């Protein structure tokens, strides 16, 4: 018969599993960012900065310049349209089937010895 685990042991185990998962995801993200050429990653970062500026400044300007009930509605509509367009552009360039997608640059990577022991 197995000994029952205390609540503290269960929480510690869940936390350890979460940390392993997050470290694995972080490693995958770093590997993905190293797959593409540097200029593509730089352009992706510049695109995201531009998106943040555009999505902040345009709705705020519409909110500031229009009268009360209309300003909220117009600001939300502008924000929705901008987000839709930016997602379309992002997917066309860096998405799964985009011009600079990861699948075009990825090569099969053999697992390291550390990864082999983690799987067992």
Buried (B, 14 or more C-beta within 10 A) or exposed (E): EEEEEEEEEEEEEEEEEEEEEEEEEEEEEEEEEEBBEEEBBEBBEEBEEEBEEBBEEBBBEBBEEBEEEEBEEBBEEBBEEBEEEBEEBBEEBBBEEBEBBBEEEEEEEEEEEEEEEEEE
